[in-house]
């Protein structure tokens, strides 16, 4: 189940390698250090090294355990091989049943219990934003998730004020749900997409 390198017209979505350390630290902890990327904040270089070692080991270990290919991957420009972002899959444990769309999927029964969802993630360097790279990488991941992993649905989460991320969700064709409750505070906006096979039933 080891995920291959995904290629689009302009990008390669590949596993991170230890040689990416300086660039990934610059990207995630300096350029995007203030951004809400679903973590506790920017890391020092040595902390980012530990994260990268864990991420690199994670690819093979998850495949060995026959688990989904959770984890971040590098977004690289095909033309120059420049690392411009990160994207990937994450396990999302959240009370999505309290959102109207999910409640309707559960027979109209709202629940505030948490359930595991398959999440999609992206972060692009500010100097490369507004060029469609996030949606291009996201589309490659969605296609892989639906055709190879045979997932029934995929979700992405963001904050109310992150209009750029919401725009990417819309460009990908996701249905957008706003959490009508204040809790949990990190579950504000959810994009969801059904596998076309599921939505055609």
N, C-alpha and C positions, 0 to 999 in steps of 0.2 A: 504494500500500500504506500510505498515511498512516492511522494509527489514529484513528477518530472518538472523540468524547466518549462514554463509556459511562455509562448511567444505571441506577440500581437504585431500589428503593423509597425509600431514604433518602439515597443518595449520588450524586455525579457523579465519575467518574474522568476527569480532563482533563489536557491537557499543562500543564506548568509554564510560567509566563511570568516575565519579569524583575521584574514588580511583586510576585512572591511572595518576593523575596529575604529580607526581614526575617523573615517568618513561617517560611520553610523553614529558615533559619539557627537560629531559636529552636527549631524542632521537631527537626531532625536533629542539631544540634551542642550544644544545651543540654539540652532535655528528654530526648532520647535519646542524649546524648553518651557515656554509659557503657554503652549497650546494644550487644550484638553484632549489628550490621546488615550484616556482611560487608565492612566497610571497615577502613582502618587506624586509624580513630578520628575524633574531632571535628575540625572545620575552623574556622579563624578566618573572620571575615566576608568578607574579601577572597578567601580560598581558596574559600569557598562561592559567591561571586559568579562566579568563574571556572568552577566546576563547573556553575552554573546556566546561564551563557552557552553552555557546551559542550552541555548537555542540550537547551536550546531549539534550537540549531542542528542537533543530532542528529536531531530528528524529521523535518525536511524532507530532510536529507541521506540518511538511511537509506531514506526513501521514494523519493528520486530514484535511488538505487542498486538499487532493487527488493529491498531487504533487509528482514528481519523488523523489527517496530517495537520493537527493544530500547530500554530506557531507563526512567527513573522517570517516574511521573505523579502528579499531585496528587490526593489523596482529599479531597473537599469535601462538606460537609453541604448538601444541596439546600435545606433550610429557611432556613439562615442565611448560606450561602456561606462558612462558616468552613473554612479549610484545616486538617484534623485529622490528615493522614498522607500517606504516600507508598506507592506500589506500582508494579509494572511487571514487565517481562520482562528477563531477563539471560541472556547466554550463559554456560553452566556447562561448563567444561572439567575433567573429573574422571575418575578411574579407577572409574567406577560398576560396571564388570564384575566387581569384587571383592566386590560385595554379592550375597547369595544370590539375590534375585529377578532381578536383571539377569543373573547368571550362568546361571540357569535359562532366561531368554529367549534366551541365546546357545547353546542346546543343552547346557547343563550345564557349559560350559567357563568356568572362572574366568579372568579376565585383569586384570592390574594396569595395563594400558595405558589412557591417557586417551581419552575420546571426548567430542564436543560434545553437550550436552543443552540443551533449551530450558527455562530456569528461570523460576520465579514468585517474586516478592518482595513483602513488605508490611512496613510500620512505621507504627504508630498512636501518636499522642500519649498518654502515660500518663493524662492526664485524660479520655481518651475510650476507654480500653481496657475490656474485659469487657462490651461492648455489642453484640458481633457485627459490628463494622464491618470488621475484617480479613477475616473469612470472606465478608462481603457483597461487598467489593471483589475478593477473590480469585475468587469465583464468577463475577463479571462478566468478569474477565480469562480465566478458563478457558473460559467459553462463547464468548468472542471467538476464543480460540486454536483451539478445536475446530471451530467452525462457519465462521468467516471465513478463518482461516489454514490450516485443515484439517490441523492437527498430529496426529501419531499418539499423542504422549504429552507430558506436561509434568512437571517435577520442582520440588521446593523443598527447600532444605537448612537445617539449623539445628544448634545444639549439643545435646549430650546433656541438659544441665540446663535447656534452654529449653522447659519443659513447656507454656507458653502457646502457643508457635509450633507445637509438636507437636499440641496440641489443635485449633488452626486447621486443620492438615493433616487431622486425623481428621474434623473437621466438614465439610471439603470433600469427603470421601470418598476421600482418598489412601491408598494402601498405604504403610505405614511400614517402612523398612529401617534397621537400625543397622549401622554399619561394624564388622566384626569385627576390624579391624586398627587400629593406632595412627596409621597414615599414610594419606593426609595428615591432619594434625591438624585441619584445618578441615572435613573431610568426615566428620561424625559421624552425623547422622541425615538420611535422605533420604526425602521423601514423593514418591510417583510416582502418576500417574493416566493411564490409557489413555483415548484417545478412545473413546466408546461404540461407534463403528463398528468400531474395532480390536478391542475386547474381546469383541465379539459374533461374531467369526470362529471 
